[in-house]
Amino acid sequence: MPVIAKFEQVGLTYGDQPETLTDINLHIAPGDFRFLTGPSGAGKTSLLKLAYLAQRPSRGTVSLFGKNVTETPRAELPALRRRIGVIFQDFRLLDHLTAFDNVALPLKIAGVNPNSYREDVMELLTWVGLGARIASRPPVLSGGEKQRLAIARAVVAKPDLILADEPTGNVDPDMGARIMRLFLELNKLGTAVMIATHDLALVESLQKPVFRLANGRLIQEASSTGRRREGRKAADAAAQRS
């Protein structure tokens, strides 16, 4: 079975600090939809950085699309990055570009003819509630609008892998649900998705497999349903002991 992302015994250290991530083993295949959870400081953002090539591991192997990125020449990394859509917590929008041009940027970089993507960009901006803001620049947008714009930019090129760091953190519940529907629709078309989130209600609602980080180590859990079942068993056992 093809694998989009594979981590083998990966460790990550910043400077002379203790390891932020320890012995991480995971794989993401086409069509996977996974959540990444864990307390603040557990290493979720660091793991995502490794997956979108902003960081190289201190040890172990990270492979993307069949290439060992720890050995891949830097000149070849941009082509791999273009297959990944990333939604950052701090948005990383370009303030001098309009909302339309921010979203269209991945397509422009890929050399797509502007005449062929204008309608798609407009449709996507409308979908995320920014149809009336196409000419606005990020400095005049609210935090929630910036979040939605960043999401539109990440998915416009229909990447093979979407990595999202708290993508619903700055939007209201209705828009959050709409954004998740967008991710689910892309996932049905074969795009793999991994979402880092503190929102356990969101995780529970979608019933998708979960990776949980604790003290820099990754624990794979089958599903939120399984976690609830285990929680009930533990509660029943505790009640019987009391």
C-alpha positions as CSV (number, residue, x, y, z in Angstrom):
1,M,0.0,0.0,0.0
2,P,1.5,3.4,-0.9
3,V,2.4,5.7,2.0
4,I,2.3,9.5,1.8
5,A,4.2,10.1,5.0
6,K,6.2,7.7,7.2
7,F,8.1,8.4,10.4
8,E,10.5,5.7,11.6
9,Q,12.1,6.1,15.1
10,V,12.1,9.8,14.7
11,G,13.5,12.1,17.4
12,L,13.6,15.9,17.4
13,T,15.9,18.0,19.6
14,Y,16.1,21.8,19.6
15,G,19.7,22.8,20.4
16,D,20.9,21.3,23.7
17,Q,17.4,20.8,25.1
18,P,15.9,17.4,25.9
19,E,14.1,15.7,23.1
20,T,10.8,17.3,22.1
21,L,9.8,14.2,20.2
22,T,11.0,10.7,20.9
23,D,10.8,7.5,18.9
24,I,7.9,8.6,16.7
25,N,6.6,5.9,14.4
26,L,3.6,6.6,12.1
27,H,2.4,6.3,8.6
28,I,-0.2,8.2,6.6
29,A,-1.7,6.6,3.5
30,P,-3.7,8.1,0.7
31,G,-7.3,8.7,1.9
32,D,-6.4,8.7,5.6
33,F,-8.0,11.2,7.9
34,R,-6.4,11.5,11.3
35,F,-6.5,13.8,14.3
36,L,-3.4,14.6,16.3
37,T,-4.1,15.5,20.0
38,G,-2.3,16.0,23.2
39,P,-1.8,18.7,25.9
40,S,0.0,22.0,25.1
41,G,3.7,21.5,24.8
42,A,3.3,17.8,23.8
43,G,5.0,18.4,20.4
44,K,2.0,18.6,18.0
45,T,3.3,21.6,16.1
46,S,6.8,20.1,16.0
47,L,5.5,16.9,14.5
48,L,3.7,18.9,11.8
49,K,6.8,20.8,11.1
50,L,8.6,17.6,10.3
51,A,5.8,16.5,8.1
52,Y,5.8,19.7,6.0
53,L,9.6,19.9,5.8
54,A,10.1,23.0,7.9
55,Q,12.3,20.9,10.2
56,R,14.6,17.9,9.8
57,P,14.6,15.2,12.4
58,S,17.6,14.9,14.8
59,R,17.5,11.2,14.3
60,G,15.4,8.6,12.6
61,T,13.8,8.7,9.1
62,V,11.0,10.9,7.7
63,S,9.8,9.8,4.2
64,L,7.3,11.7,2.1
65,F,5.8,10.4,-1.1
66,G,8.4,7.6,-1.1
67,K,11.4,9.8,-0.6
68,N,13.6,9.8,2.4
69,V,13.6,13.6,3.1
70,T,16.6,13.4,5.4
71,E,18.7,12.4,2.4
72,T,16.9,14.3,-0.3
73,P,18.8,17.3,-1.7
74,R,17.4,20.6,-0.6
75,A,16.8,21.6,-4.3
76,E,14.2,18.8,-4.6
77,L,12.3,19.7,-1.4
78,P,10.1,22.5,-2.9
79,A,8.5,20.0,-5.3
80,L,7.5,17.8,-2.4
81,R,6.2,20.8,-0.4
82,R,3.9,21.7,-3.3
83,R,2.1,18.4,-2.7
84,I,1.2,19.5,0.9
85,G,-1.3,22.0,2.0
86,V,-0.5,23.5,5.4
87,I,-2.7,25.5,7.7
88,F,-0.6,27.4,10.3
89,Q,-1.8,28.7,13.6
90,D,-0.3,32.1,12.8
91,F,-1.8,32.1,9.3
92,R,1.3,33.2,7.4
93,L,-0.6,35.2,4.9
94,L,1.1,37.8,2.6
95,D,-0.1,41.2,3.8
96,H,0.6,42.9,0.4
97,L,-1.6,40.5,-1.5
98,T,-5.4,40.6,-1.7
99,A,-7.5,37.7,-0.4
100,F,-7.9,36.4,-3.9
101,D,-4.1,36.6,-4.6
102,N,-3.3,34.9,-1.3
103,V,-5.5,32.0,-2.2
104,A,-4.3,31.8,-5.8
105,L,-0.6,31.9,-4.8
106,P,0.0,28.1,-4.7
107,L,-1.5,27.8,-8.2
108,K,0.5,30.7,-9.5
109,I,3.7,29.1,-8.1
110,A,2.8,25.8,-9.8
111,G,2.6,27.6,-13.1
112,V,-1.2,27.2,-13.6
113,N,-2.8,29.6,-16.1
114,P,-4.6,32.4,-14.2
115,N,-7.6,32.2,-16.6
116,S,-8.1,28.5,-15.6
117,Y,-8.3,29.0,-11.8
118,R,-10.1,32.3,-11.3
119,E,-13.5,30.6,-11.0
120,D,-12.2,28.0,-8.6
121,V,-10.6,30.6,-6.3
122,M,-13.8,32.6,-6.3
123,E,-15.9,29.6,-5.5
124,L,-13.6,28.6,-2.7
125,L,-13.6,32.1,-1.2
126,T,-17.4,32.1,-1.3
127,W,-17.4,28.7,0.4
128,V,-15.4,29.9,3.4
129,G,-17.5,33.1,3.7
130,L,-15.1,35.5,2.1
131,G,-16.8,36.1,-1.2
132,A,-17.2,39.8,-0.4
133,R,-13.6,40.2,0.7
134,I,-11.7,39.1,-2.4
135,A,-10.0,42.5,-2.8
136,S,-9.3,42.9,1.0
137,R,-5.8,42.5,2.3
138,P,-5.0,40.5,5.5
139,P,-4.3,43.5,7.8
140,V,-8.0,44.5,7.6
141,L,-9.4,41.0,8.2
142,S,-10.4,39.7,11.5
143,G,-8.7,36.7,13.1
144,G,-11.5,34.4,11.9
145,E,-11.4,35.7,8.4
146,K,-7.6,35.2,8.3
147,Q,-8.1,31.6,9.4
148,R,-10.6,31.0,6.7
149,L,-8.4,32.6,4.1
150,A,-5.4,30.5,5.2
151,I,-7.6,27.3,4.9
152,A,-8.7,28.3,1.4
153,R,-5.1,28.9,0.3
154,A,-4.0,25.5,1.7
155,V,-6.7,23.5,-0.1
156,V,-7.0,25.3,-3.4
157,A,-4.5,23.2,-5.3
158,K,-6.1,19.9,-4.0
159,P,-2.9,18.7,-2.4
160,D,-2.1,15.1,-1.7
161,L,-1.8,15.8,2.0
162,I,-3.3,18.5,4.2
163,L,-1.7,19.3,7.6
164,A,-3.7,21.6,9.8
165,D,-2.7,23.2,13.1
166,E,-5.9,24.1,15.1
167,P,-7.8,25.0,11.9
168,T,-11.1,25.8,13.7
169,G,-9.5,27.7,16.6
170,N,-10.6,31.2,15.4
171,V,-13.9,30.5,13.8
172,D,-17.5,30.1,15.2
173,P,-19.0,26.6,15.5
174,D,-21.0,26.9,12.3
175,M,-18.1,27.9,10.2
176,G,-15.9,25.3,11.9
177,A,-18.4,22.6,10.9
178,R,-18.4,24.0,7.3
179,I,-14.6,23.9,7.2
180,M,-14.6,20.3,8.4
181,R,-17.0,19.4,5.7
182,L,-14.6,20.8,3.2
183,F,-11.8,18.6,4.6
184,L,-14.0,15.6,4.5
185,E,-15.0,16.2,0.9
186,L,-11.3,16.5,-0.1
187,N,-10.6,13.4,1.9
188,K,-13.2,11.5,-0.1
189,L,-11.4,12.4,-3.2
190,G,-8.2,10.8,-1.9
191,T,-6.5,13.7,-0.1
192,A,-4.9,12.5,3.2
193,V,-5.7,14.8,6.2
194,M,-4.1,15.2,9.6
195,I,-5.5,17.8,12.0
196,A,-3.8,18.9,15.2
197,T,-6.4,20.1,17.7
198,H,-7.3,20.6,21.3
199,D,-11.0,20.4,20.4
200,L,-12.0,17.0,21.7
201,A,-15.7,17.6,20.9
202,L,-14.6,17.9,17.2
203,V,-12.6,14.7,17.5
204,E,-15.5,12.9,19.0
205,S,-18.0,14.1,16.4
206,L,-16.1,12.8,13.4
207,Q,-15.2,9.4,14.7
208,K,-11.8,9.3,12.9
209,P,-8.6,7.6,14.1
210,V,-6.4,9.6,16.5
211,F,-2.7,10.0,17.2
212,R,-2.2,11.3,20.7
213,L,1.1,12.8,21.9
214,A,2.1,12.6,25.5
215,N,5.5,13.7,26.8
216,G,6.9,13.7,23.2
217,R,5.8,10.1,22.5
218,L,3.0,9.1,20.1
219,I,0.2,6.8,21.1
220,Q,-2.1,5.6,18.3
221,E,-5.7,5.1,19.3
222,A,-8.2,3.3,17.1
223,S,-11.0,5.8,17.2
224,S,-12.8,8.2,19.5
225,T,-15.5,5.4,19.9
226,G,-12.8,3.1,21.3
227,R,-11.7,5.7,23.7
228,R,-15.2,6.2,25.1
229,R,-15.6,2.5,25.4
230,E,-12.3,2.2,27.3
231,G,-13.3,5.2,29.5
232,R,-16.6,3.5,30.4
233,K,-14.8,0.2,31.3
234,A,-12.4,2.1,33.5
235,A,-15.2,3.9,35.2
236,D,-17.1,0.7,35.8
237,A,-14.0,-1.0,37.2
238,A,-13.5,1.9,39.6
239,A,-17.1,1.8,40.7
240,Q,-16.8,-2.0,41.4
241,R,-13.7,-1.4,43.5
242,S,-15.3,1.4,45.6
